[in-house]
Amino acid sequence: MATVTYEEVKDVQNRPGTYVIDVRNKDELARTGVIPGAISVTMPELEAAFKMSGNDFKTAFNREKPSEDTILIFSCQAGGRAKRAYELALANGYKNANYYPGSWTEWAEKEALNKS
């Protein structure tokens, strides 16, 4: 399994070819926020997104469709869905899929986003 750390996710802004994909539902994102630079592809739409044409992906997610060699990092609320998304990506031919076990929970804590 290819897990990534908070520090690696934080460094994604310096690696423009790397994708952070948040698989949480839209209402969760609205409540909590997202990791900067992450794109939202909910878990139910993920497999369909992998099968989209490049144009359809760009229209839906405002980013070029990742190639099978693109580094992908999946995130969710606490890591469970991110791991499932990682497994789904591997099953769909993405060779450089990873997931962030700490996901939003760890990100918010390290970024001090959930303190009043």
DSSP file (Angstrom, degrees, kcal/mol; ACC not computed):
  #  RESIDUE AA STRUCTURE BP1 BP2  ACC     N-H-->O    O-->H-N    N-H-->O    O-->H-N    TCO  KAPPA ALPHA  PHI   PSI    X-CA   Y-CA   Z-CA
    1    1 A M              0   0    0      0, 0.0     2,-0.8     0, 0.0    97,-0.1   0.000 360.0 360.0 360.0 144.0    0.0    0.0    0.0
    2    2 A A        +     0   0    0     95,-0.2    97,-2.1     2,-0.0     2,-0.3  -0.828 360.0 174.4-109.3  94.5    1.2    3.5   -0.8
    3    3 A T  B     -a   99   0A   0     -2,-0.8     2,-0.3    95,-0.2    97,-0.2  -0.701  14.0-152.8 -96.8 153.9    0.3    5.8    2.1
    4    4 A V        -     0   0    0     95,-2.0    98,-0.4    -2,-0.3     2,-0.2  -0.880   9.8-127.8-123.6 158.2    1.4    9.4    2.3
    5    5 A T     >  -     0   0    0     -2,-0.3     4,-2.2    95,-0.1     5,-0.2  -0.484  29.9-103.3 -98.6 168.7    2.0   11.7    5.2
    6    6 A Y  H  > S+     0   0    0      1,-0.2     4,-3.0     2,-0.2     5,-0.2   0.919 122.8  54.5 -53.0 -46.2    0.7   15.1    6.1
    7    7 A E  H  > S+     0   0    0      1,-0.2     4,-1.5     2,-0.2    -1,-0.2   0.884 107.6  49.2 -60.8 -39.6    4.1   16.5    5.0
    8    8 A E  H  4 S+     0   0    0      2,-0.2     4,-0.4     1,-0.2    -1,-0.2   0.899 112.7  47.0 -67.5 -39.3    3.8   14.9    1.6
    9    9 A V  H >< S+     0   0    0     -4,-2.2     3,-1.5     1,-0.2     4,-0.3   0.913 109.4  54.3 -66.7 -41.5    0.3   16.2    1.1
   10   10 A K  H >< S+     0   0    0     -4,-3.0     3,-0.7     1,-0.3    -1,-0.2   0.839 105.9  54.5 -59.7 -33.2    1.4   19.7    2.2
   11   11 A D  G >< S+     0   0    0     -4,-1.5     3,-2.1     1,-0.2    -1,-0.3   0.532  79.8  92.9 -79.9  -7.0    4.2   19.6   -0.4
   12   12 A V  G X  S+     0   0    0     -3,-1.5     3,-2.4    -4,-0.4     6,-0.3   0.837  73.3  68.0 -58.3 -32.2    1.8   18.8   -3.3
   13   13 A Q  G <  S+     0   0    0     -3,-0.7    -1,-0.3    -4,-0.3    -2,-0.1   0.756 100.2  50.6 -60.1 -21.0    1.5   22.6   -4.0
   14   14 A N  G <  S+     0   0    0     -3,-2.1    -1,-0.3     1,-0.2    -2,-0.2   0.400 105.6  60.2 -93.6   1.1    5.2   22.3   -5.1
   15   15 A R    X   -     0   0    0     -3,-2.4     3,-2.3    -4,-0.2    -1,-0.2  -0.733  64.0-178.3-128.4  82.4    4.4   19.4   -7.4
   16   16 A P  T 3  S+     0   0    0      0, 0.0    -1,-0.1     0, 0.0    -3,-0.0   0.692  78.5  60.9 -60.6 -20.4    1.8   20.5  -10.0
   17   17 A G  T 3  S+     0   0    0      2,-0.1    54,-0.4    49,-0.0     2,-0.4   0.515  87.3  91.5 -83.9  -3.3    1.6   17.1  -11.7
   18   18 A T    <   -     0   0    0     -3,-2.3     2,-0.5    -6,-0.3    54,-0.2  -0.743  65.6-149.1 -94.8 138.7    0.3   15.5   -8.5
   19   19 A Y  E     -b   72   0A   0     52,-2.8    54,-2.7    -2,-0.4     2,-0.6  -0.908   8.8-161.6-109.6 131.1   -3.4   15.2   -7.8
   20   20 A V  E     -b   73   0A   0     -2,-0.5    19,-2.7    17,-0.4     2,-0.6  -0.966  16.9-166.7-102.4 122.1   -5.1   15.3   -4.3
   21   21 A I  E     -bc  74  39A   0     52,-3.0    54,-2.5    -2,-0.6     2,-0.6  -0.945   8.2-155.8-116.7 116.7   -8.6   13.9   -4.8
   22   22 A D  E     -bc  75  40A   0     17,-2.8    19,-2.1    -2,-0.6    54,-0.2  -0.811   6.9-171.9 -92.2 120.8  -11.1   14.3   -2.0
   23   23 A V        +     0   0    0     52,-2.7    20,-2.0    -2,-0.6    53,-0.2   0.262  43.3 119.5-100.2  12.0  -13.7   11.6   -2.1
   24   24 A R  S    S-     0   0    0     51,-0.3    -2,-0.1    18,-0.2     2,-0.1  -0.307  72.6 -92.6 -72.2 162.0  -16.0   13.0    0.6
   25   25 A N    >>  -     0   0    0     17,-0.1     4,-1.9     1,-0.1     3,-0.6  -0.335  35.5-109.8 -70.9 156.6  -19.6   14.1   -0.2
   26   26 A K  H 3> S+     0   0    0      1,-0.2     4,-2.2     2,-0.2     5,-0.2   0.847 117.5  55.9 -58.7 -36.8  -20.3   17.7   -1.1
   27   27 A D  H 3> S+     0   0    0      1,-0.2     4,-1.6     2,-0.2    -1,-0.2   0.858 106.1  51.5 -67.6 -32.8  -22.1   18.4    2.2
   28   28 A E  H <> S+     0   0    0     -3,-0.6     4,-2.2     2,-0.2     5,-0.4   0.917 109.7  49.6 -66.1 -42.6  -19.0   17.2    4.2
   29   29 A L  H  X S+     0   0    0     -4,-1.9     4,-2.3     1,-0.2    -2,-0.2   0.901 108.7  52.6 -62.7 -41.0  -16.8   19.6    2.1
   30   30 A A  H  < S+     0   0    0     -4,-2.2    -1,-0.2     1,-0.2    -2,-0.2   0.867 113.1  44.9 -63.6 -36.1  -19.2   22.5    2.7
   31   31 A R  H  < S+     0   0    0     -4,-1.6    -2,-0.2    -5,-0.2    -1,-0.2   0.861 130.3  18.4 -74.1 -36.7  -19.1   21.8    6.5
   32   32 A T  H  < S-     0   0    0     -4,-2.2     2,-0.2     1,-0.2    -3,-0.2   0.795  95.1-127.0-109.9 -34.0  -15.3   21.4    6.8
   33   33 A G     <  -     0   0    0     -4,-2.3     2,-0.3    -5,-0.4    -1,-0.2  -0.551  27.1 -91.9 103.4-178.9  -13.4   22.8    3.9
   34   34 A V        -     0   0    0     -2,-0.2     3,-0.1    -4,-0.1     6,-0.0  -0.915  34.7 -91.7-134.6 159.5  -10.9   21.0    1.6
   35   35 A I    >   -     0   0    0     -2,-0.3     3,-2.5     1,-0.1   -13,-0.1  -0.555  62.8 -93.9 -66.1 130.7   -7.2   20.6    1.4
   36   36 A P  T 3  S+     0   0    0      0, 0.0    -1,-0.1     0, 0.0     3,-0.1  -0.208 109.8  13.3 -52.7 131.6   -5.8   23.4   -0.8
   37   37 A G  T 3  S+     0   0    0      1,-0.3   -17,-0.4    -3,-0.1     2,-0.1   0.311  94.0 134.4  86.5  -8.4   -5.5   22.3   -4.4
   38   38 A A    <   -     0   0    0     -3,-2.5     2,-0.4   -19,-0.1    -1,-0.3  -0.420  47.5-140.5 -73.1 148.2   -7.6   19.1   -3.9
   39   39 A I  E     -c   21   0A   0    -19,-2.7   -17,-2.8    -3,-0.1     2,-0.7  -0.863  15.9-125.1-105.7 148.3  -10.3   18.3   -6.4
   40   40 A S  E     +c   22   0A   0     -2,-0.4     2,-0.4   -19,-0.2   -17,-0.2  -0.824  38.2 158.1 -97.8 116.8  -13.6   16.9   -5.3
   41   41 A V        -     0   0    0    -19,-2.1     5,-0.1    -2,-0.7    -2,-0.1  -0.886  37.0-136.3-133.0 101.3  -14.7   13.6   -6.9
   42   42 A T    >>  -     0   0    0     -2,-0.4     3,-1.2     1,-0.1     4,-0.8  -0.161  20.9-110.9 -61.8 153.2  -17.1   11.9   -4.5
   43   43 A M  H >> S+     0   0    0    -20,-2.0     3,-1.0     1,-0.3     4,-0.5   0.880 116.6  54.6 -52.1 -44.8  -16.8    8.2   -3.9
   44   44 A P  H 34 S+     0   0    0      0, 0.0     4,-0.3     0, 0.0    -1,-0.3   0.790 114.6  40.6 -63.6 -24.6  -20.0    7.3   -5.8
   45   45 A E  H <> S+     0   0    0     -3,-1.2     4,-2.1     1,-0.1    -2,-0.2   0.445  90.8  93.6-100.2   0.5  -18.7    9.2   -8.9
   46   46 A L  H <X S+     0   0    0     -3,-1.0     4,-2.0    -4,-0.8     5,-0.2   0.932  83.7  46.0 -63.4 -50.8  -15.1    8.0   -8.8
   47   47 A E  H  X S+     0   0    0     -4,-0.5     4,-1.0     1,-0.2    -1,-0.2   0.908 113.8  50.0 -62.4 -40.1  -15.2    5.0  -11.0
   48   48 A A  H  > S+     0   0    0     -4,-0.3     4,-0.6     1,-0.2     3,-0.4   0.885 107.4  55.5 -62.8 -37.5  -17.2    6.9  -13.7
   49   49 A A  H >< S+     0   0    0     -4,-2.1     3,-0.9     1,-0.2    -1,-0.2   0.889 103.1  55.0 -62.9 -39.0  -14.6    9.7  -13.5
   50   50 A F  H 3< S+     0   0    0     -4,-2.0    -1,-0.2     1,-0.2    -2,-0.2   0.801 111.0  46.1 -62.1 -27.8  -11.8    7.2  -14.3
   51   51 A K  H 3< S+     0   0    0     -4,-1.0    -1,-0.2    -3,-0.4    -2,-0.2   0.492  90.0 111.2 -95.7  -4.5  -13.7    6.2  -17.4
   52   52 A M  S << S-     0   0    0     -3,-0.9     2,-0.1    -4,-0.6    -3,-0.0  -0.244  74.1-106.7 -66.9 155.8  -14.5    9.7  -18.6
   53   53 A S     >  -     0   0    0      1,-0.1     4,-2.5     4,-0.0     5,-0.2  -0.379  36.3-105.0 -70.7 163.1  -13.0   11.2  -21.7
   54   54 A G  H  > S+     0   0    0      1,-0.2     4,-2.3     2,-0.2    11,-0.2   0.901 121.6  49.6 -57.1 -42.9  -10.3   13.9  -21.1
   55   55 A N  H  > S+     0   0    0      2,-0.2     4,-2.3     1,-0.2    -1,-0.2   0.918 111.1  48.1 -65.0 -43.6  -12.8   16.6  -22.2
   56   56 A D  H  > S+     0   0    0      2,-0.2     4,-2.5     1,-0.2    -1,-0.2   0.899 111.7  50.3 -64.7 -39.6  -15.6   15.4  -19.9
   57   57 A F  H  X S+     0   0    0     -4,-2.5     4,-2.9     2,-0.2     6,-0.4   0.938 110.9  48.8 -62.8 -46.0  -13.2   15.1  -17.0
   58   58 A K  H  X S+     0   0    0     -4,-2.3     4,-1.9     1,-0.2    -2,-0.2   0.898 113.1  47.9 -62.0 -40.6  -11.9   18.6  -17.5
   59   59 A T  H  < S+     0   0    0     -4,-2.3    -1,-0.2     1,-0.2    -2,-0.2   0.918 117.4  41.9 -64.6 -43.6  -15.5   19.9  -17.8
   60   60 A A  H  < S+     0   0    0     -4,-2.5    -2,-0.2    -5,-0.2    -1,-0.2   0.867 132.3  19.3 -73.5 -37.4  -16.6   18.1  -14.6
   61   61 A F  H  < S-     0   0    0     -4,-2.9    -3,-0.2     2,-0.3    -2,-0.2   0.377  92.8-124.8-122.2   2.5  -13.6   18.7  -12.4
   62   62 A N  S  < S+     0   0    0     -4,-1.9     2,-0.3    -5,-0.3    -4,-0.2   0.825  80.4  91.2  58.1  35.3  -11.8   21.7  -13.9
   63   63 A R  S    S-     0   0    0     -6,-0.4    -2,-0.3    -5,-0.1    -1,-0.2  -0.982  86.9 -90.5-153.8 149.1   -8.5   19.9  -14.2
   64   64 A E        -     0   0    0     -2,-0.3    -9,-0.1     1,-0.1   -10,-0.0  -0.292  53.0 -99.9 -58.1 145.3   -6.9   17.7  -16.9
   65   65 A K        -     0   0    0    -11,-0.2    -1,-0.1     1,-0.1     2,-0.1  -0.506  43.1-114.9 -66.9 131.8   -7.7   14.0  -16.6
   66   66 A P        -     0   0    0      0, 0.0     2,-0.1     0, 0.0    -1,-0.1  -0.395  25.2-128.8 -68.3 145.3   -4.8   12.3  -14.9
   67   67 A S    >   -     0   0    0      1,-0.1     3,-1.3    -2,-0.1    -3,-0.0  -0.357  32.7 -97.5 -81.7 172.5   -2.9    9.7  -16.9
   68   68 A E  T 3  S+     0   0    0      1,-0.3    27,-2.4    26,-0.1    28,-0.7   0.697 126.7  50.3 -65.1 -16.9   -2.3    6.2  -15.6
   69   69 A D  T 3  S+     0   0    0     25,-0.2    -1,-0.3    26,-0.2    25,-0.1   0.506  83.1 115.5 -97.8  -6.5    1.1    7.4  -14.5
   70   70 A T  S <  S-     0   0    0     -3,-1.3     2,-0.6     1,-0.1    26,-0.5  -0.351  74.8-113.4 -63.2 141.1    0.0   10.5  -12.6
   71   71 A I        -     0   0    0    -54,-0.4   -52,-2.8    24,-0.1     2,-0.4  -0.685  38.8-169.6 -77.0 120.7    0.6   10.5   -8.9
   72   72 A L  E     -bd  19  97A   0     24,-2.0    26,-1.6    -2,-0.6     2,-0.5  -0.932  12.0-169.4-114.6 136.0   -2.8   10.4   -7.2
   73   73 A I  E     -bd  20  98A   0    -54,-2.7   -52,-3.0    -2,-0.4     2,-0.4  -0.984  12.2-153.8-124.4 118.6   -3.4   11.0   -3.5
   74   74 A F  E     +bd  21  99A   0     24,-2.2    26,-2.7    -2,-0.5     2,-0.3  -0.742  15.6 178.1 -95.8 140.6   -6.8   10.2   -2.2
   75   75 A S  E     +b   22   0A   0    -54,-2.5   -52,-2.7    -2,-0.4   -51,-0.3  -0.954   9.5 156.6-136.6 154.1   -8.3   11.8    0.9
   76   76 A C        -     0   0    0     24,-0.4    28,-2.6    -2,-0.3    29,-0.1  -0.520  60.7 -63.5-146.3-142.9  -11.6   11.7    2.8
   77   77 A Q  S    S-     0   0    0     26,-0.2    28,-2.4    -2,-0.2    29,-0.2   0.930 121.3  -6.9 -82.7 -50.1  -12.6   12.4    6.4
   78   78 A A  S    S-     0   0    0     26,-0.2    25,-0.1    25,-0.1    -1,-0.0   0.286 104.2 -90.2-135.9  10.4  -10.6    9.8    8.3
   79   79 A G  S  > S+     0   0    0     23,-0.1     4,-1.9    21,-0.0     5,-0.2   0.087  97.2 100.0 109.5 -23.8   -9.0    7.6    5.8
   80   80 A G  H  > S+     0   0    0      2,-0.2     4,-1.8     1,-0.2     5,-0.1   0.951  90.5  38.1 -64.7 -51.9  -11.4    4.7    5.1
   81   81 A R  H  > S+     0   0    0      1,-0.2     4,-2.8     2,-0.2    -1,-0.2   0.850 112.6  59.5 -68.4 -32.9  -12.9    5.9    1.9
   82   82 A A  H  > S+     0   0    0      1,-0.2     4,-2.3     2,-0.2    -1,-0.2   0.903 105.4  49.0 -61.3 -40.1   -9.5    7.2    0.8
   83   83 A K  H  X S+     0   0    0     -4,-1.9     4,-2.3     2,-0.2    -1,-0.2   0.915 111.6  48.6 -66.0 -42.2   -8.2    3.6    1.0
   84   84 A R  H  X S+     0   0    0     -4,-1.8     4,-2.3     2,-0.2    -2,-0.2   0.898 111.2  50.7 -63.3 -39.2  -11.1    2.3   -1.0
   85   85 A A  H  X S+     0   0    0     -4,-2.8     4,-2.6     2,-0.2    -2,-0.2   0.904 108.6  52.2 -64.0 -41.3  -10.6    5.0   -3.6
   86   86 A Y  H  X S+     0   0    0     -4,-2.3     4,-2.3     2,-0.2    -2,-0.2   0.926 110.4  47.6 -58.3 -46.8   -6.9    4.0   -3.8
   87   87 A E  H  X S+     0   0    0     -4,-2.3     4,-2.1     1,-0.2    -2,-0.2   0.883 111.7  50.6 -63.8 -38.7   -7.8    0.4   -4.3
   88   88 A L  H  X S+     0   0    0     -4,-2.3     4,-1.2     2,-0.2    -2,-0.2   0.893 108.7  52.1 -65.6 -40.7  -10.4    1.4   -7.0
   89   89 A A  H ><>S+     0   0    0     -4,-2.6     5,-2.5     2,-0.2     3,-0.5   0.927 109.5  48.8 -62.4 -44.7   -7.7    3.5   -8.8
   90   90 A L  H ><5S+     0   0    0     -4,-2.3     3,-1.8     1,-0.2    -1,-0.2   0.919 109.2  53.0 -60.2 -42.8   -5.3    0.6   -8.8
   91   91 A A  H 3<5S+     0   0    0     -4,-2.1    -1,-0.2     1,-0.3    -2,-0.2   0.743 107.2  53.6 -64.5 -22.8   -8.1   -1.6  -10.2
   92   92 A N  T <<5S-     0   0    0     -4,-1.2    -1,-0.3    -3,-0.5    -2,-0.2   0.210 127.5 -96.0 -98.8  14.7   -8.6    0.9  -13.0
   93   93 A G  T < 5S+     0   0    0     -3,-1.8     2,-0.8     1,-0.3    -3,-0.2   0.507  73.9 144.4  92.6   4.4   -5.0    0.9  -14.1
   94   94 A Y    > < -     0   0    0     -5,-2.5     3,-0.7     1,-0.2    -1,-0.3  -0.698  27.3-171.3 -81.9 113.7   -3.6    3.9  -12.1
   95   95 A K  T 3  S+     0   0    0    -27,-2.4    -1,-0.2    -2,-0.8   -26,-0.2   0.725  76.3  48.6 -80.6 -23.3   -0.1    2.9  -11.2
   96   96 A N  T 3  S+     0   0    0    -28,-0.7   -24,-2.0   -26,-0.5    -1,-0.2  -0.181  75.2 143.7-113.9  39.8    0.8    5.7   -8.9
   97   97 A A  E <   + d   0  72A   0     -3,-0.7     2,-0.3   -26,-0.2   -24,-0.2  -0.564  18.9 167.9 -80.3 144.5   -2.2    5.8   -6.6
   98   98 A N  E     - d   0  73A   0    -26,-1.6   -24,-2.2    -2,-0.2     2,-0.3  -0.909  19.6-144.0-143.0 167.0   -1.7    6.6   -2.9
   99   99 A Y  E     -ad   3  74A   0    -97,-2.1   -95,-2.0    -2,-0.3   -24,-0.2  -0.992  13.8-131.4-141.0 155.7   -3.9    7.5    0.0
  100  100 A Y    >   -     0   0    0    -26,-2.7     3,-0.7    -2,-0.3   -24,-0.4  -0.864  15.8-166.3-104.6  99.2   -3.6    9.8    3.0
  101  101 A P  T 3  S+     0   0    0      0, 0.0    -1,-0.2     0, 0.0   -21,-0.1   0.830  89.5  50.0 -59.1 -33.7   -4.7    7.8    6.1
  102  102 A G  T 3> S+     0   0    0    -98,-0.4     4,-2.2   -23,-0.1     3,-0.4   0.806  86.7 164.4 -73.5 -28.5   -5.0   10.9    8.3
  103  103 A S  H <>  -     0   0    0     -3,-0.7     4,-2.4     1,-0.2     3,-0.3   0.072  62.8 -21.7  42.9-150.2   -7.1   12.6    5.6
  104  104 A W  H  > S+     0   0    0    -28,-2.6     4,-3.1     1,-0.2     5,-0.3   0.843 134.7  60.9 -59.0 -36.3   -9.1   15.7    6.6
  105  105 A T  H  > S+     0   0    0    -28,-2.4     4,-1.6    -3,-0.4    -1,-0.2   0.942 112.4  36.6 -58.6 -49.6   -9.1   14.9   10.3
  106  106 A E  H  X S+     0   0    0     -4,-2.2     4,-2.9    -3,-0.3     5,-0.3   0.906 116.0  54.7 -69.2 -40.9   -5.3   15.0   10.6
  107  107 A W  H  X S+     0   0    0     -4,-2.4     4,-2.4     1,-0.2    -2,-0.2   0.944 109.5  46.5 -57.4 -50.0   -5.0   17.9    8.1
  108  108 A A  H  <>S+     0   0    0     -4,-3.1     5,-2.9     1,-0.2     6,-0.7   0.887 113.8  49.3 -62.4 -38.9   -7.4   20.1   10.0
  109  109 A E  H ><5S+     0   0    0     -4,-1.6     3,-1.0    -5,-0.3    -2,-0.2   0.946 114.1  43.6 -65.5 -47.8   -5.6   19.3   13.3
  110  110 A K  H 3<5S+     0   0    0     -4,-2.9    -2,-0.2     1,-0.3    -1,-0.2   0.812 117.3  46.5 -68.5 -30.1   -2.1   20.0   11.9
  111  111 A E  T 3<5S-     0   0    0     -4,-2.4    -1,-0.3    -5,-0.3    -2,-0.2   0.417 108.9-126.0 -90.5   1.4   -3.4   23.2   10.2
  112  112 A A  T < 5 +     0   0    0     -3,-1.0     3,-0.4    -4,-0.3    -3,-0.2   0.887  64.2 139.8  55.4  43.4   -5.2   24.3   13.4
  113  113 A L      < +     0   0    0     -5,-2.9    -4,-0.2     1,-0.2    -5,-0.1   0.651  61.5  53.0 -90.7 -16.9   -8.5   24.6   11.4
  114  114 A N  S    S+     0   0    0     -6,-0.7     2,-0.4    -5,-0.0    -1,-0.2   0.165  84.5 102.0-108.3  21.4  -10.9   23.2   14.0
  115  115 A K              0   0    0     -3,-0.4     0, 0.0    -7,-0.2     0, 0.0  -0.809 360.0 360.0 -99.6 144.8   -9.9   25.3   16.9
  116  116 A S              0   0    0     -2,-0.4    -1,-0.1     0, 0.0    -3,-0.0   0.477 360.0 360.0 -87.8 360.0  -12.1   28.2   17.9
